[in-house]
Amino acid sequence: MFDARFEAILRSVAEITEDLVITSEQNLRNELGVDSLKLMDLIVNLESEYSIELSDDVSANVATVEELWLAVSREAG
């Protein structure tokens, strides 16, 4: 599962209210309303928070919360 920093950034960028439970399987675009601009903002915020650099493939290939978290955690070590 993802950590609190990741969840806070996701909630802020995607404008997800606190009453909605975020799960690993949720689709970023279809279920959480993360369009391409929000995804880029999300990636920039995550890179800054975790002091990492995500590959361009991440924005093209991640579909779920879990896939994004795995990309972040892989780079963060």
Secondary structure by P-SEA (a helix, b strand, c coil): cccaaaaaaaaaaacccccccccccccccccccccaaaaaaaaaaaaaaaccccccccccccccaaaaaaaaaaaac
